[in-house]
């Protein structure tokens, strides 16, 4: 009597199939791991590039702020009896905010000095720097928040930076007296108004 086919042992998978299956699984896991590493590397490179580009843009912007402050201050320290009206008009048109509204009173001491001395003045800007405030810590030990921006400026200025200006001017008095050297230390706020940098504060530092 022929053997019952059901009694025959089932075919077992060959070693070749097992090996090929095992090899495929290991290759798949390795591929996934390499893919994850590649994606992470791309993201890290993008973050580094973005941070570098932001830093370069910030430095370029600060250079423009320093230049705007230096040019405005240069007009101020080179003011004399012959150009006082023209220089005042030039200074005024490049101001904004409270300084623009109260311009006459803000620059009155400088105008009065020129008119009193009746002098010919030659000035130069010695240095300009961005003022950075280091805020004290709060009661919980965390850094204290910076002071809120001036609401009158934030309505039309996207950003305001404070610049310290040091300048020197030499005035030759009309009476033939010895030249007088004047040291200037000013704090200027430079505000970005639709891409144009304007002076929003003038503060002499004693």
Beta strands, then each sheet from edge to edge (+ up, - down):
strand 1: 119-130
strand 2: 159-173
strand 3: 180-193
strand 4: 196-204
sheet 1: 1+ 2- 3+ 4-
end
